């Protein structure tokens, strides 16, 4: 009986990781990912979430304000073409981003232990991106329905700061932080990276993300100030 239970547990542990099970039991999915990294199903789901977010983004106050400014400037924009272009661009951007960030994680893991593959890192990154994509969909959906800014789950959703500080506060967001924590756990479970190395990696990623958001926020305010 004991042998049967052990065999059953081993088979279950070696099964394919579940993208939906990742929400409640990420460690189990990471363990399965080591032997069976899956890509196509989760990738399709992330693309669908990205497309839904892109379509909803058209109805956010920021997008409507941009369209109004373009009309006042005499620039006619076909909403259908704009939506199609945004959709195609969104898909290309998410796939390119996944490929690039997975390569970075793969190189970091190889420097640390060498016990991983690019496919494993891509799968891990894809599952984590599923969580952050849910966050983006929620934020954009609330912004479109409630006519608010698309950062309701971030610190800046409470503070409402502008410029570089606003960009930094926007990067302090529930789903993004959740994603960073999962990345740290994934690097330990999938790539066998040490706990210290995993934490240092995600801290660097967070700092880089906050810096980019800060620069983006400052640039946005500068453009508004210039009337652009």
N, C-alpha and C positions, 0 to 999 in steps of 0.2 A: 504493500500500500504506500509506504513512504517513498519507494523508488518511483512509483507511478506519479505521485504528487510532484516530486522533483523534476521528472521528465516533462510533466505538463507545464510547470512553472518555467522551465528552460525554453520550451517551445514558444510559450506566450511571450517571454522576454525577447526572443529572436524574431518576433513577428514584425510587420511593417509599422512604423510610427504613424500615429493618427494626428492629423492637423487639428481636429476639434478636441481630441484628448489632450493636446498640448496646453489648452487653457487651464485645465484642472490638474494635470499630472505631467508637467514638462520634463521632470527628471526621468520618468519612465520612457518617454518618447526619445529623449537624448540617448538613453542606453540602447534602445532599439536602433537608433540612427547609426550607431557605430558599426553594426553589421549589415543594416539594410537602409542606406540613405535613399529617401524618395524625393523626387523633384517635380515631375510633370503635374500631378494632381494639385499639390499645394501651390505650384506656380500659376496654374489656371485660376485657382481661387483668389490668389493675391492680385492677379490681373483684373478679375471681375470686381474686386473691392476698389481697386484703383480707378477703374472705369466709372463705377458708381460715384466715387468721390469727385472725379473730374466733371461728370455731368451735373452734380449738385453744386459744384463750385460756380457754375454760370449764374446761379440765382443768389449768391451771397452779396451782401451790400458792397463789398470791395469790387467785385466783378461788374455789378450794375453801375457803380460810380465810374469805372473805367470806360464802359460802353457809352455812358452819357457824355463823358469828356471827349470821346472820339467823335460822337455826333456833333457836338458843339464846334469841334475843330474841322468839321466837314468831311470826316473820314467815315465812309459807309462800310460797316462790317456785317456780312451775312451771318446771322446767328447759327445757321445750320453748318456752314463751312467752318465757322469758329469752333463749334462743338466737335465736329469731326477731326479738325486739326488738333484740338486739345486732347481728344481721345487717343489718336495715333501717337502724338507726342508723349502722352502719359505712359502708354505701354512701352514705348522705346526707352523712355527715361527709367522706368522701374526695372526693366530687364538689364539695362546697362549698369545701373546702380548696384543691383544684386551681384552681377558678374564682377564688378570692380571691388566692392567691399568684401566679397567672398575671397577674392585673390589676396587682399590685404590680411584678412584673418588667417588664410592658409599660410602666408609667408611668416606671420607672427608665430603660428603654431609650429611650423617647421623649425624656426629658430629656437623655440622652446624645447620641443621634444622630438619632432620629426615623425611622430606616430599619428599621422592623419593624411587624408587625401583631399584634393580640391572638391570632389563630389560631396564628401562628408561636410566640408565647410559651407558649400553652397546650400546643401539641405538644411543645415543648422541655421544659416543666415535667413533662409526662406521661411522657416517656421517662426523665427523671431520677427521677421518683417510682417508676417500675418497679424501679429499682435499690434504692431505700430500702425498697420493699414486699417485695422478696426478703429483705432483711435482717431486717425485722420477722417474716416468716414463719419464717425460720431460728431467730431468737431465741425466738419463742413455741413453736415445735415442740420445741426442745431443753428449754425450761422445762417443757413438758407431759410429755415422755418421761423426762427425768432429774430432775424435781421440783426444779428450781433456779429462780432469779429469771430474768426474761425480759430479761436484759441481758448475755448471755454474750460478745457481740462488742464490748462497751463497756469503757472503762477501769474503770468501777465493778464490772464482772464480775470483775475481779482484786482490786480494793481492798475492795469491800463496804462503802463508807461510807454513812452514813445522813444524813437531813435535807437541808439545802440543798446541802452539799458532795456528797452522794451524787447529787443531781439534776444538778449540774453535771458530775460525772464520767460519769454515764449519757449525757449529750449528746455526750461525746467517744467516738464510736462509729464503727467501720470503715465501715459502709455510709452513714452520715450524712455523714462526711467525704468519702467517694467522691462522694456526691451533690453536695456543695458544690463540689468540684473540677470536676465535670461542668457544674454551673451556670455557673461562671466561664468555662469553655471555650465553653459554649453561647452565653452573652451576647456573646462575641467573634465566634463564627462565624455565628450566626443574626441577632443584632441589630447587628453591627458596632460593638459597644461597645469602648472601648480596654481594654487589658490591665489598666492601673492601676484604671480604673473598675470593671471586673469583679471584681478582687480585693477592692477596698474594699467592694463590694456584698455579696459572700459572707462577708466578715469581720463586717460588720454583722449579717447574717442569723444567723451562728453565735453572736455575742454575745447577740442577742435570744433565740435558741433556748436557750442555756445559762442565761440569766436566768430564762426561763419554767420550765425544768426545775428550777432551783434553788428557785424559789418553790413549785413543785408538791411537791418533796421536803420542804421545810420544812412545808408545810401538811399533808402526809400524816403526818409525825411528830407534829405538833401534835394532829391528830385521834386518833391512836393513844394519845397521852398523856392525852387527855380521855376515853378509853374509847369512842370513836365509830368 
